[in-house]
Amino acid sequence: MAWNKLFRKNNPMEGKTKIKLTRPNEWLNQNQPYKIFIDGVEVGTIANNSTEDFFVREGNHLLQCKINWYGSGDDFRVRVGINEVAYLRVKTGMRFYWPLIFLMMSGILINFFFSGRSLQRPVWASYLQLVLVLPGLLYLLYHLIFARKKYLIIEEDKENIFS
């Protein structure tokens, strides 16, 4: 399909049917914009802590977001009526990264604790380091390999006061 059939330009007569997509402020990927696809066509990007409007024709639409090789997986289906606004939010699906970063940093700091002193490194320190670092690495590998298509989550924006 052609671009003009799928999406409207900024026509003042037809500018009320749109998808309003919000991206909250997140620490992960804060410097990288998400690419937005509506019905398989890239229509723009959205930066961290911003809201973008995408003017569409009334009807059913499939929305997808991508960042590098990560994506939102299955297309999010949204129905937009004539002169309606669909309020949606996209966010990262990776949770619990702060505790894991803290554990991984603690495991790495064990090396610095024993390297600057004349103490011999005990065997338990290696096991402790493994217990602290391994869960974080496994969690990152899970998102890198298996959950890359569910890295981003698109959902209705229930926090928007206009929805």
Secondary structure, DSSP 4 states (H G I P E B T S, - for coil): --HHHHB--S-TTSTT-EEEEEE---STTTTSPEEEEETTEEEEEE-TTEEEEEEB-SEEEEEEEEETTEE--SPEEEEE-TT-EEEEEEEE----HHHHHHHHHHHHHHHHHHHSSSPPPPHHHHHHHHHHHHHHHHHHHHHHHTSGGGSEEEEE-TT-TT-
